Amino acid sequence: MQEVTTADILAADPDVQIIDVREAAELATGMIEDAVHIPSGEILARVAELDKSRRIIAVCHGGGRSGRVAEALTELGYTADTLIGGMSGWEAEELPMVSPEA
């Protein structure tokens, strides 16, 4: 598991999977485009939804939960990293976000 920056995400291979592990109530501020919402508490139950052949970048509000998720996924054989500073950092840099789908 590595910690990645917002620049790393913007330059990432388009095949990367971005997983937003925040709770549903936290999504009101927006999500990274094409991110998939899987709350951290559901990740192990929903791991089959992830493609093991693709790199995963987990994001949360500040980086703590996504770091734990990335570690757990790495232990399961996934290539998983976490966004430094989480969505707080993404928002602070005024990077694009989309509204979560209902």
N, C-alpha and C positions, 0 to 999 in steps of 0.2 A: 504494500500500500504506500502510495505517495500522496503528499499534499500538493495540490495544483493551484495555480493562480487563475484569476479571471482571464488573463491573456492566454493561458494554456487552453482554456475552454473555447475561447473564440477562435483559436488556431487549430483546434482538435480535428482529427479525422472525422468526416461527417457520419461515419458509422458508429461513433461513440454513443453509448446509452447514458443519458443524464437522468438520474433518479432523484426526485425531490422527496425527502423522507420526513418533511414537516407534517404536522397534523393539519387536517382540513381547515380548521379555523385560522391557521397561519397563512393560508394561500391568498387571502384577500388582497395583499399587496402586489401579488403577481408571481409568475413563475418564469423560468428560463424557457424560451421557445423550444418545443419538441421534448421537454422534460416529461417524464412519466411520474405520476404521484403514487408512491407506495409509502405510507407512514412507517416510521422506524419500527414500531411495535408489530407490524404485519409482514416485515421483510422476509423472515424465515418461512412463514406460511405461504408466501407468494413467490418464493424464489424461482419456481418453475416458469414464471412469466419473463424471466431474464434470459438473455442469450449468452451462454458461456463463451461463445467465440468472439464476442464483442467486448471492448473495454467499457467499464462502467465508471462514471463519476457521480458520487453521491453528494447531495447538497442538503443543508438544513439552514436554520436561522444563523447560527454562529460558527458552526464547524464541529461541535462536540458530538452530536448524534450521528452526523454523516461519517465521522471518523470511526465510530464504533461499528456502524453498518459496513463500511468499507473493509474493516478488519475482519468482521464475520464472513463477508463474502469472499475475501481472500483466502480465509481458512477453508472455505468450501470449494476452492479451485477457480474462482473467478478472478479476472484482472480488474481490481477495483481501487479507485482513488477517491480523495475527498477534496472539496473546494476550501481553500484557506479563507477564513472569514465568513464563509457561508453567504447566504442571501443578503446579510447586512452589508458585506463588502461589495457585493454585486450592485446593490442599490446605491451605496455611497459613491460608486464610480459612474452612476447614472447610465448603466448598461440596459439594453432593451429587455423588457419583460412583456409577457402576455397575460391576459386574464385566464384564470383556471376555468376549465370546462365544467359546467354544472353536471 
